[in-house]
């Protein structure tokens, strides 16, 4: 006879994770969130397709007479490199920004957690579901850009684009861990989504600029600096790690002026960028899980 006072045995963690992943992934479609993100992707790519087809800008199609290898890199640098970071940030915010905070705001976690299921399984299952949905949107964006590229440059797909796509996915993984950490920190879905978008779109970029140009320190501590490899890999040759420009020389200043007014910028190397993104993935993922494990649900 089983003692009624004993807690129910918990099923295997893997099966719990798979169950949470399945139902959260399906929920993105029921809530039409995936379709909204898909609409944004289609709008961006439609604008790119229409503008390139009508105006045929040299930033996309290159200067007449230049080598095709240079022109095709320019196309992917302008089309893919110019918008992929926005796609990654919006995907991470759409699918991960309120994944945990929504359980607090909607009070659903109060009824979910008492069930024989580990909080870690809930967290990991939700993260995997968000990663699958985000990966689909990134893949759709890449496929449409690739179709455009093959139309203008048949049979010419630079290996740098494949590398950039892989780096963009690593950036997506790291960005999801960051948004999940904010989602675990705040109990309001709107605040967690807003904070994630503001940080990834504006705050980190400002920190990168101020740190490099004013303070003269390499911003190795920001996720956006590490994500710079997504676009840098599309530049041949790869950008120098440290670039210093004398502002005085641009305006005809003296040598003394040049020495006083210098603008320094940094470009993460590929190993450094991957290391930064992986560290963000691990640290922010564990921090978000730790916060979720210790937060109390109220009815």
N, C-alpha and C positions, 0 to 999 in steps of 0.2 A: 504494500500500500504506500502511495506517495504522500508525503507530508504536504498539506495544502499551503503551509506557511513558507515552503521553500520556493525561491524564485524559479520561473520557467527557464529551462535550458535554452541557451542561445544557439541558433543554427550556425553553420559554418560562416566565417567572415566572407569568404569568396562569394558564396551564394547570396549573402546579404548585399555585397557591393554590386553584383550583377543585377539584382532585383531593383535596387535604388537607381542604378544607371539606366535600366530599361524604362522605368516609369517617368523618370525626370527627362529623359530624351524625348519620349512621346509627348510629354507635357509642353515642350517647346513648340510642337506643332499644334497641339490643342489650343494653346494660348496665342497662336499665330505670331509668336515672337520670331520664329525662324523665317516666316514669310516676310515680316517687316525688314529683317536684316537682308534677306534676299532681294527685296525691292530696292534697298539702298545700294547694294552691289550692282544690280542691273542698271540703276540710274547713273552711277558713276561710269560704268563701262559704256553705256549708251552715249553719254556725253563725250567720252573720249573718242568713240567710234565716229560719231557725227562730226565732231570738230576736226579730227584728223582727216576724215574723208573729204570735208568741204574746204578747209583752209590749207591742208597739207603743210603744216609748219615744219621748218627745218629742224626744230628741236626733236621732232618725232621721226621724220623721214630723212634727215640729213641734208647736207649741202650737195647740190648736183655735181657729180664728178668725183666725190670722195669715195674711198673704198667701202664696199658693202658691209664689211666687218665692223667698221666704225659706225656706219649708219644704223645697223641693227642693234648695236649696244646702246646707241642714243635713243632708239625707240623704246627699248625695255627700261632704260634708265629713266626716261620721262614718264612713260605710261605705268609701268610696274613700280619703279622706285619712288615715283611722286605720290602714289596713293596707297601703297601696301601698308604703311604704318598706320594710316587712318583706318583701314579695314581691320587690322589686328586689334587696335584699341577699341573700336566700336564692337567687334565680336566679343572681346573679353568683357566689356561692360554689359552688353546685352545678355550674355549667357551666364556670366559669373558674378556680376555686380550685386545682385540680390539673391543669389542662390542660398545663402545662409541667413542673411538678415530678413528675408521674406518669411522664414519659419518663425522668427520672433514677432515680426510685425503682424502677420496674419494669424498668429496663435496656433498654427498647425503643428509646430514643434512640441507643444505641450501635450498633444495627443500621440505624437509619433515616438518620442523618446521613451516613454514608459513601456513600449512594446519590447519584446526580446530581440533587440537589434542594437548593435554597438554604434556609438556616435561616430567613431572613426569610419565605419562602413557607410554611414549616411554622408559624411564629408567626402570621402574618396569617390563614392558612387556619383554624387552630384558633380564633382570635379571632372570625372571621366565623361559624363554626359555633356557637360559644357565644352569639353575639349573636342568631342566628336562633332557637335553642332558647329563649333567655331572652325574646325578643320574643313568641314564641308563648305562653309562660306568662303574660306580662303582658297580652297581648291576651285570653286566656281569662278572666283575672280581671276585666278591664274589661267584657267582654261579659256575664258573669254579673251583675255589679253594675248594668250598664245595664239588663238585663232586669228586675231587681228594681225599679229606679227607674221604669221605664216601667209597671210593674204598679201602683205606688202613685201615680205622677204621669203618667198617660197623655199622650203627645205633648209632654212637657215635659222637654227635655234642655238644661240650661244650657250656654252656650258656655264657661263657666269650666271645666266638666268636660273638654271637648275640649282646652283649653289645659293643664290639669293632666295629662292623658294624654300629651300631647306632651312636657311637661317631665319626666314620669316616665321616658319613653324616653331622653331626653338623660341623665338621672341614671343609667339603666341602662348606657348607653354608657360613661360616666365610671367607674362602679363596676367594670365589666368590665376596663377598662384598669388599675385599681388592683389587682384580684385577679390579673390576669396578671403584674403586676410582682412581687407576692409569690410567685406560682407560679414565676417565674424566679429569684427570690432563694433560695428554699429547695429542698432536694432531697427533702423529705418532704411527701407529699400532705396528710397530716393536719395538719401544722404550718401549711402555707400556707393551707388552708381555715380552720383555727381562727383564725389571725391576721387573716384578711380579715373574718370574722364579728365577732370581738371589736372590731376597729377601727371597723367601720361601725355596729355596734349600740350600742357602749358608749363606747369611748375618745374618738371624735370628739365625741360628745354631751357628755361630761364636759368636754372642752376648750372647747366652745362656751359652756357654762354658766360655767365658771371664768373664761374670758377676758372675757366680757361682764359678769358680776355682780361678780366680785372684782377683777379687774385693770382693768376698764373699757375694754377694747380690743375692737373689732369683730372677730369671728373669721372674717375674709374668707379665711383660709388653709385652712379645712377643707371637705371635700366635702359634709358634712352641712349646713353652713350654707348653701352654695349650693343644695342640694336642698330647702331650706325653701320655695322658690317653688312646689313641687309642691302643698303644702297651703295656702300663703298665698293662692294665686290663687282658692281656693274661698271666701275671706272677702271680703264686700262691706260697707264699702269695704276696699280692700287695706290690710293692717296698716302702721302707721307704721314708718319705717326705724329710729328710735330711740324706745324706750319706757322712761321712768323712773318708778318707783313708790317713794314714801316708805314704808318699812316702819313707821315710827313712827306715821303717820296711821292705819294699820289697827288699831293697838292704843291709840289715844288719846294718842300721845306729843306732846311739845312741839315747837315749831318748830325748836328746837336739835337735838332728837332726830331730827326728820325730815331735817335737813340732814346728819346723820352717818350715818344708815342708809337708803341708797337702793339699790334693786334696778334695774339697767339691763339691758335686753334689746334685741337687734338683730334686725331682719328684713331679709333681703336683698331688694333690689329685683329686678324681673324681669331687666333687662339685666345687673345684677351677678351674679345667680345663674347665668344662662346662661354668662356669662364664666368664672366659677369652674369650672363643670362642664366646659366646653370645654378650659380649661387643664389640668385633671386628666386628661382624655382624651388630650390630646397629650403632655404631659410623662410621665405614667405609662406610656403606650403605648410611647413611645420608650425610656424607662428599662428596661422589661421586655424589649424587643427587644435592647437593648444588653447586658443581663445574659445573655440567652440566647445571643447570638452569641459570648460570651467564656467560657462555661462548658464544661468538658471532660466528656465522657462516658467512663465506665469500664465495663468488662464485669463 
